[in-house]
Amino acid sequence: MGIISDFKDFTLKGNFIDLAVGVIIGAASGKVVSALVDKVIMPPVGMLLGKVNFADLKLVVQQGTVGTDGKELVKEVAIGYGAALQSLIDFLIIGFIVFMIVRVYNKARTAAPPAPPPAQEKLLVEIRDLLAKR
């Protein structure tokens, strides 16, 4: 039993496969949520706040300068907090979606009533109880 067989056992377990599927679906849903936030949610929010594009919001630390020939002499240094804000909204939406999926899964898993025991098992329990009374 070497490292190869241990790795094979690990990769063939259901948990590893479930994790791989979860990562793939998470990556795909991340793209969907990013598009939803960028193209559907943020434009109306930006419009309500005075036609602001959140991706362009920044705090300029140093202004860029351009020479007389049109070449950039000093690059602008800015903190792009708008992109960070948009990423935070993406994260919150993805987190809420994952929370709801896990919540529904847990409710569905615990909501199923246990199956009744088979008739043979009921009969054996009755026989055991009768023998215990003697």
C-alpha positions in Angstrom: 0.0 0.0 0.0 1.9 2.9 -1.3 1.2 6.5 -2.0 -0.3 5.6 -5.4 -2.9 3.3 -4.0 -3.8 5.8 -1.3 -4.2 8.5 -3.9 -6.4 6.1 -6.0 -8.6 5.4 -3.0 -8.9 9.1 -2.3 -9.8 10.1 -5.9 -12.3 7.3 -6.3 -14.3 8.2 -3.2 -17.6 10.0 -3.7 -16.5 13.1 -1.7 -13.7 13.8 -4.2 -16.0 13.6 -7.2 -18.6 15.7 -5.4 -16.0 18.3 -4.7 -14.8 18.4 -8.3 -18.4 18.8 -9.6 -19.0 21.6 -7.0 -15.9 23.4 -8.1 -16.9 23.2 -11.8 -20.4 24.4 -11.1 -19.1 27.1 -8.8 -16.8 28.5 -11.5 -19.7 28.5 -14.0 -22.1 30.1 -11.6 -19.5 32.7 -10.8 -19.4 33.8 -14.4 -23.2 33.9 -14.5 -23.4 36.0 -11.3 -20.7 38.3 -12.5 -22.6 39.0 -15.7 -25.8 39.5 -13.7 -24.1 42.0 -11.4 -22.2 43.8 -14.2 -25.0 44.0 -16.7 -28.3 43.8 -14.8 -27.9 45.0 -11.2 -25.2 47.6 -11.2 -26.4 49.8 -14.1 -29.7 50.7 -12.4 -28.0 51.2 -9.1 -25.4 53.4 -10.7 -28.2 55.4 -12.4 -30.0 55.8 -9.1 -26.8 57.2 -7.6 -26.2 59.8 -10.3 -25.2 57.8 -13.4 -22.1 56.3 -11.8 -20.3 53.3 -13.3 -19.0 51.4 -10.3 -16.1 49.9 -12.2 -14.8 53.4 -12.9 -14.9 54.6 -9.3 -11.4 55.3 -8.0 -9.4 57.4 -5.6 -6.6 59.1 -7.4 -3.4 59.2 -5.3 -1.2 60.7 -8.0 -2.3 62.4 -11.2 -0.7 61.2 -14.5 1.1 63.8 -16.5 1.3 64.0 -20.3 4.2 65.7 -22.1 3.9 68.2 -25.0 4.4 65.4 -27.5 1.4 63.5 -26.1 3.4 60.8 -24.4 2.6 59.8 -20.9 5.4 61.0 -18.6 4.0 59.8 -15.2 1.3 57.1 -14.9 -1.8 57.8 -12.8 -1.8 56.0 -9.5 -5.3 55.2 -8.2 -7.1 52.9 -5.8 -9.9 51.3 -7.8 -12.5 50.8 -5.1 -15.3 50.5 -7.6 -14.1 47.2 -9.0 -13.6 46.0 -5.4 -17.2 47.0 -4.6 -18.5 45.2 -7.6 -16.5 42.1 -6.6 -17.9 42.3 -3.1 -21.5 42.3 -4.5 -20.6 39.3 -6.7 -19.3 37.5 -3.6 -22.4 38.3 -1.6 -24.7 37.1 -4.3 -22.8 33.9 -4.9 -22.6 33.3 -1.1 -26.4 33.7 -0.8 -27.0 31.3 -3.7 -24.7 28.7 -2.3 -26.4 29.2 1.1 -29.9 28.7 -0.4 -28.7 25.5 -2.3 -27.2 24.0 0.9 -30.3 25.0 2.9 -32.7 23.3 0.4 -30.4 20.2 0.3 -30.3 19.9 4.1 -34.1 20.3 4.4 -34.7 17.7 1.6 -32.2 15.3 3.3 -33.7 15.5 6.7 -37.4 15.7 5.6 -37.6 12.2 4.3 -39.2 10.0 6.9 -37.4 6.7 7.7 -38.7 3.7 5.9 -40.8 1.3 8.0 -39.1 -1.9 9.0 -39.9 -5.0 6.9 -42.5 -7.4 8.1 -39.9 -10.0 9.1 -38.2 -7.5 11.3 -41.4 -6.6 13.1 -42.2 -10.3 13.6 -38.7 -10.9 15.1 -39.1 -8.0 17.5 -42.4 -9.4 18.7 -40.8 -12.8 19.2 -37.9 -11.2 21.1 -40.3 -9.3 23.3 -42.4 -12.4 24.1 -39.3 -14.4 25.0 -38.1 -11.5 27.2 -41.3 -11.7 29.2 -40.8 -15.4 30.2 
